[in-house]
Amino acid sequence: MTREQGLELLKQHVETDRVMRHSLAVEAAMRAYAKHFNEDVERWGLLGLLHDIDFEKYPEVHPHKAPELLKDFTDDQTFVDAILSHGDDMGIPRDNNEKKCLHAVDEMASFIIAIALMRPTRLEGLKGKSVKKKMKDKAFAKAVNREELTSSREDLGIEFNDHIDIIVGGLVEHEAFLNESGISMLS
């Protein structure tokens, strides 16, 4: 499946800008981590793009519906398992970097976008220190589970500042790419 096919598939199942921007942010972070680990950037990007494909229409069973929505587009069970693994109740171990990364960037990518939206320079110059400060501010993005942000990163084995730098770098690069098509994660 190409990125264009994945994006069209996502558009069939996601209607809100919020979920679409989140999917694009996770795509960006996964692409950045694929580069970091010398993995398949396109595959990892698609995992990020499609990880919440069932979230909007089936929130009560997310991510259980993902395999059904993906079945006509991929027969790669490891791809589907990676998507399923980001759900805590799926019983699929996060036993490789692909799964660990998806879990570690899922909420963090959107958390970073939320921070960037409050800054005059947006993503430019955003560092771990600023993210750490916002993580301590329980009133900011209060629905985000800080313990999950920390434990998922620790499971990946990446230092906090490196984690933030990788994600921010991916977001900056992907934002430039999206802007060429008139799309933004920051609007």
C-alpha positions in Angstrom: 0.0 0.0 0.0 1.3 3.4 -0.9 1.0 6.5 1.3 -1.5 7.9 -1.1 -3.7 4.8 -0.8 -3.3 4.8 3.0 -4.4 8.5 3.1 -7.4 7.8 0.9 -8.4 4.8 3.1 -8.0 7.0 6.2 -10.2 9.7 4.8 -12.9 7.1 4.3 -13.0 6.4 8.0 -11.9 9.7 9.6 -14.0 12.9 9.3 -12.7 15.2 12.0 -9.7 17.4 11.6 -8.5 16.4 15.2 -8.1 12.7 14.4 -6.7 13.5 10.9 -4.1 15.8 12.4 -3.3 13.3 15.1 -2.8 10.5 12.4 -0.5 12.8 10.4 1.5 13.6 13.5 2.0 10.0 14.4 2.9 9.3 10.8 5.6 12.0 11.1 7.0 10.6 14.3 7.0 7.0 13.0 8.8 8.1 9.8 11.4 9.9 12.0 11.9 6.8 14.2 12.2 4.6 11.1 15.1 6.7 9.9 16.6 6.6 13.4 16.5 2.8 13.4 17.3 2.4 9.7 13.9 0.8 9.0 11.4 1.1 6.2 10.2 4.7 6.4 7.2 4.1 4.2 6.0 1.2 6.2 6.5 2.8 9.5 4.8 6.0 8.2 1.8 4.0 7.1 1.6 2.4 10.6 1.4 5.8 12.1 -1.0 7.1 9.5 -3.5 4.2 9.9 -3.1 3.3 13.6 -6.4 5.0 14.5 -8.3 4.1 11.4 -11.2 2.7 13.5 -11.1 5.2 16.3 -13.7 7.7 15.1 -16.4 5.2 13.9 -15.7 2.5 16.6 -14.2 4.2 19.6 -15.7 1.7 22.1 -13.8 -1.2 20.4 -10.7 0.6 19.1 -8.3 -0.8 17.8 -10.2 -4.1 17.4 -11.9 -3.0 14.1 -8.7 -2.1 12.4 -8.0 -5.5 10.9 -11.5 -5.5 9.2 -10.9 -2.1 7.8 -7.5 -3.0 6.5 -8.2 -6.5 5.1 -8.7 -5.4 1.5 -5.5 -3.4 1.5 -3.0 -5.6 3.2 -2.5 -9.2 4.0 0.6 -8.4 6.1 -0.3 -9.7 9.5 2.8 -8.2 11.1 1.5 -4.7 10.0 -1.9 -5.4 11.4 -0.4 -6.7 14.6 1.7 -3.6 15.0 -1.4 -1.5 14.8 -3.3 -3.7 17.2 -0.4 -3.6 19.6 -0.9 0.1 20.4 -4.1 -0.9 22.2 -3.5 -1.8 25.8 -6.1 -4.6 25.9 -5.1 -6.5 22.8 -2.7 -9.0 24.3 -0.2 -8.4 21.5 3.3 -8.0 23.0 5.3 -4.9 22.0 8.3 -7.1 21.2 10.0 -5.0 18.5 11.0 -1.4 17.8 8.1 -1.0 15.4 5.5 -1.7 18.0 7.3 0.0 20.8 7.7 3.2 18.7 4.1 3.3 17.7 3.1 3.1 21.3 5.7 5.6 22.4 4.8 8.2 19.8 1.1 7.9 19.7 0.2 10.4 22.5 3.6 12.2 22.6 3.3 13.4 19.0 0.0 15.1 19.6 1.2 16.3 23.0 4.1 18.0 21.2 1.7 19.5 18.6 -0.4 20.9 21.4 2.6 22.6 22.9 3.7 23.9 19.5 0.3 25.5 19.0 0.9 27.6 22.0 4.3 28.9 21.0 4.9 31.8 18.7 7.7 29.8 17.0 5.6 26.6 16.8 7.9 23.6 16.5 11.0 25.7 15.8 13.4 25.4 18.7 11.1 23.1 20.8 13.3 21.1 23.1 12.8 18.4 25.8 13.0 21.0 28.6 9.8 22.7 27.4 8.0 19.3 26.9 9.0 18.2 30.4 7.7 21.5 31.8 4.3 20.9 30.1 4.2 17.3 31.3 4.4 18.6 34.9 1.5 21.0 34.2 -1.5 18.8 35.0 -3.9 21.5 33.7 -2.3 21.3 30.2 -3.7 18.5 28.0 -5.1 16.9 31.1 -6.5 13.9 29.3 -3.0 12.8 28.4 -1.6 10.1 30.7 1.9 11.3 31.7 2.8 7.9 33.2 2.1 6.4 29.8 4.2 8.9 28.0 7.1 8.1 30.3 6.7 4.3 30.5 6.3 3.9 26.7 9.5 5.9 26.0 11.4 3.9 28.7 10.2 0.7 27.1 11.7 1.9 23.8 15.0 2.6 25.6 15.4 6.1 24.4 16.5 9.1 26.6 13.8 11.7 27.0 15.5 14.5 25.2 16.5 12.2 22.3 12.9 11.0 22.1 11.6 14.6 21.9 14.3 15.6 19.3 13.5 12.7 17.1 9.7 13.4 17.2 10.1 17.2 16.8 12.5 16.6 13.9 10.0 14.3 12.2 7.1 16.8 12.8 9.1 19.7 11.3 10.1 17.6 8.2 6.6 16.3 7.7 4.9 19.7 8.2 7.0 21.0 5.4 6.0 18.1 3.2 2.3 18.6 4.1 2.4 22.3 3.5 3.4 21.6 -0.1 -0.1 20.1 -0.5 -1.8 22.9 1.5 -2.2 20.7 4.6 -1.0 21.4 8.2 -0.8 19.6 11.5 -0.5 23.0 13.1 -3.8 24.7 12.1 
